[in-house]
Amino acid sequence: MTTKYARTTDPATSHEAATTALYSNAHVAVEEALRELGVAADHEIEAFVNAKTHVYSGQRLRTARAELEREHIVTYNRNPDGIPTYGKTPSGRRTHEWRLA
């Protein structure tokens, strides 16, 4: 990943940390999940990753997925007409589906 993120109001140490941030195991786990699943919602990525003995919170995986999206590695899944597709969360709510770009 090339883009490093720190808020302009963050202290200098946060900016220093952002410039040395590495592509984490959580990023690799999200990519692995989407490579295997093809298309998945965040909760499906979380279930896949944690079933493989990686132990990440849903929030950590969503953050990694969002960072991968900013880097154009992950994108919304779209139907042939270019309209984003949606899945359902376990509680029945609509959720974006993701795929590798």
Stockholm file with secondary structure:
# STOCKHOLM 1.0

chainA/1-101         MTTKYARTTDPATSHEAATTALYSNAHVAVEEALRELGVAADHEIEAFVNAKTHVYSGQRLRTARAELEREHIVTYNRNPDGIPTYGKTPSGRRTHEWRLA
#=GR chainA/1-101 SS CCCCCCCTTSCHHHHHHHHTCCCCHHHHHHHHHHHHHSSBCHHHHHHHHHHTTCCCCHHHHHHHHHHHHHTTSEEECBCTTSCBCEEECTTSCEEECEEEC
#=GC SS_cons         CCCCCCCTTSCHHHHHHHHTCCCCHHHHHHHHHHHHHSSBCHHHHHHHHHHTTCCCCHHHHHHHHHHHHHTTSEEECBCTTSCBCEEECTTSCEEECEEEC
//
